[in-house]
Amino acid sequence: MSAPEQRWRWLSTRERHRGRVRIDADEVELPGGERLTYEVDRSVPYSVAALVVLGDEVLLSRQYRYAIDRWILDLPGGGGSLTESPEDAARRELEEELGLVAEDLIPLHTFSLNPGRAVWPTHLFFSTEVRRGHASLDDPAEQVRLVRMPLAELDRLIAEGEILDSALLVARMMAAAKGLLPPVGA
């Protein structure tokens, strides 16, 4: 029988930065007794994103991402709050960013975007029925455009390495794994 894996012990937390992101400095003790400071992203309680598929088309968002200085295709989504469920946050983000209201929202998968530094999970949802709502982007840093494309085109972009958003990649894979979409490239 193997020995149990040891965990780090939390000692204290200091807020290091709070703005669009919140970074804390946690003092921890390693299993061998060594103490160190470990920076942790506690920006939001969780994030959400929704993959919308209508027939053979996917509805994506196209946004400029300053950190990588390029426009990318990604899923509509964002941070959730302690006062709303992940499903409610996904509905809110879908309407705010793309002006769409999901008639159905199926939980697809939950994963850690950056388990080495961020505490918050990302909840992915899947929808095949939407109706028009009202986009309401109040943040000038968010310039979101609705993009409709055939699923085959998305799969081509994935195969060519053009899709950079991890939530979109995980959502596409999980939708196929759960039988909601055909396998990538099929």
Protein Blocks (a to p, Z undefined) as FASTA:
>chain_A
ZZdddddddfbdcdfbdcfbccdddddddfkopacdddddffbfbdcdddddehjaccdd
ddddfklopacdddddddddfkbcfklmmmmmmmmmnopacfbdcdfbdcdfblmlpcbd
cdddddfbdcddddddfbfklccddddddfklmmmmmmnopamblklmmmmmmmmmnopa
ccehZZ
